[in-house]
Amino acid sequence: MPGRREVSPIWISLKSPRGHDARPSSERQRQKEFKLVPIRSRASRGAPRSRQIEARERGRRLPRDLRRGELIQAAIKVMGERGDTGARVSDVTTAAGVAKGTFYVHFQSWDDLVVAVRDHVADGFRRGVMLRAANIEGAAWPAFIEDEAVLFIDALIAMGPLHEAIFHGPAAFKPTKTPNPFVALIETLLKRGASDGAFALENTRAAALLLFSVWHATADAIAAKAGRARHLAALRQLMRKWLSAP
């Protein structure tokens, strides 16, 4: 609004209007230098918190993709502490340091944000997997898939409340425009292994869906304090029988 802009703090000294030191003599003896007292401007003193956030946001304009990334990172932090049901849009915007209206510029709803967080987490995991898979070929594929299954399971468990938010919250059960990125990643690995003759699979898509379900269920069981070694051993045995070459 016109006339309500932030100004630099005003500084005054503890001198009287006539230039005499107005402090008691005992205080003048203890401290010779004057203290400077910050005075908040009238605009900043009365501005609501939301307006102050909007003013700060205007001061650091970012490209659209970077602002969206800031919101996703803030959501990861908030949901990592509170899960899905304990977090609100205002919690995310406050953590990101933006006005609440900015959220709806980038996401249509809370569920839209949860899906974006899931895809972001999956993309980070995918990059690590593909880097490790760069030199895998032939008979090395079965052992590689088993090791990646364990890494995936450990990653889900380490997410804590964030895992609950993106895989077990309300948004997890709503249809999305994009396929599950974790399933797509598993399918990519299976296709590469099958092309090397390491796997005998008629339908890599269906196999990826089933593997994701089994890996996820194993993570949930271990997170619930079930026997880790026992569940991982059963998982490895299942995959060796199921993915064995002809």
Secondary structure, 3 states (H helix, E strand, C coil): CCCCCCCCCEEEECECCCCCECCCHHHHHHCCCCCEEEECCHHHHHCCHHHHHHHHHHCCCCCHHHHHHHHHHHHHHHHHHHCCCCCCHHHHHHHHCCCHHHHHHHCCCHHHHHHHHHHHHHHHHHHHHHHHCCCCCHHHHHHHHHHHHHHHHHHHHHHCHHHHHHHHCHHHHCCCCCCCHHHHHHHHHHHHHHHCCCCCCCCHHHHHHHHHHHHHHHHHHHHCCCCHHHHHHHHHHHHHHHCCCC
